């Protein structure tokens, strides 16, 4: 089981930035928990920690912003015939 520390928070953030989490078509919570080696109850308990919650929310937002950039870029390429 993963220990709650700065390194674990960073691993969670990195994974969510790349894969998303629930929102915006991202990965399911169970997939995230399996990769991180934690249970859903642990995730929800960690979310009670302000540092973790803020980091996760920012990571979700970063994923969303990256997704939006990719969509806009794809639409632009399609519009000009690539």
C-alpha positions as CSV (number, residue, x, y, z in Angstrom):
1,X,0.0,0.0,0.0
2,X,1.2,3.5,-0.8
3,X,2.3,5.8,2.0
4,X,0.9,9.3,2.1
5,X,3.9,11.6,1.5
6,X,5.0,14.2,-1.0
7,X,6.5,11.6,-3.4
8,X,3.1,9.8,-3.5
9,X,1.2,13.0,-4.0
10,X,3.5,13.8,-7.0
11,X,3.0,10.4,-8.5
12,X,-0.7,10.8,-8.2
13,X,-0.6,14.3,-9.8
14,X,1.6,13.1,-12.7
15,X,-0.7,10.1,-13.4
16,X,-3.8,12.3,-13.3
17,X,-2.2,15.0,-15.6
18,X,-1.6,12.3,-18.1
19,X,-4.7,10.1,-17.8
20,X,-7.3,12.4,-16.2
21,X,-9.6,11.2,-13.5
22,X,-13.3,10.8,-13.9
23,X,-13.9,14.3,-15.1
24,X,-13.6,15.2,-18.8
25,X,-13.5,11.7,-20.0
26,X,-10.5,10.7,-17.8
27,X,-9.8,7.4,-16.2
28,X,-12.1,5.8,-13.7
29,X,-11.3,6.1,-10.0
30,X,-10.8,2.3,-9.6
31,X,-8.1,2.4,-12.4
32,X,-6.3,5.2,-10.6
33,X,-6.5,3.4,-7.2
34,X,-5.2,0.2,-8.7
35,X,-2.2,1.9,-10.3
36,X,-1.4,3.8,-7.1
37,X,-1.9,0.7,-4.9
38,X,-4.6,2.2,-2.8
39,X,-8.3,1.5,-2.2
40,X,-11.2,3.9,-2.8
41,X,-11.6,4.5,0.9
42,X,-7.9,5.5,1.1
43,X,-8.4,7.9,-1.8
44,X,-11.4,9.6,-0.1
45,X,-9.5,9.7,3.2
46,X,-6.6,11.4,1.4
47,X,-9.0,13.8,-0.2
48,X,-9.7,15.2,3.2
49,X,-6.1,16.5,3.3
50,X,-6.1,20.0,1.9
51,X,-2.7,19.6,0.2
52,X,-3.7,16.4,-1.6
53,X,-7.1,17.7,-2.5
54,X,-5.6,20.9,-4.0
55,X,-3.0,18.9,-5.9
56,X,-5.6,16.5,-7.4
57,X,-7.9,19.4,-8.4
58,X,-5.0,21.2,-10.1
59,X,-4.0,17.9,-11.9
60,X,-7.6,17.4,-13.1
61,X,-7.6,21.0,-14.4
62,X,-4.3,20.5,-16.1
63,X,-5.6,17.4,-17.8
64,X,-8.7,19.3,-18.9
65,X,-6.7,22.2,-20.3
66,X,-4.4,19.8,-22.2
67,X,-7.5,18.0,-23.6
68,X,-9.0,21.3,-24.8
69,X,-5.7,22.3,-26.5
70,X,-5.6,19.0,-28.3
71,X,-9.2,19.3,-29.4
72,X,-8.7,22.8,-30.7
73,X,-5.5,21.8,-32.5
74,X,-7.2,18.8,-34.1
75,X,-10.1,20.9,-35.2
76,X,-7.8,23.5,-36.7
77,X,-5.8,20.9,-38.6
78,X,-9.0,19.4,-39.9
79,X,-10.3,22.8,-41.0
80,X,-7.3,23.5,-43.1
81,X,-7.2,20.0,-44.7
82,X,-4.6,18.0,-42.8
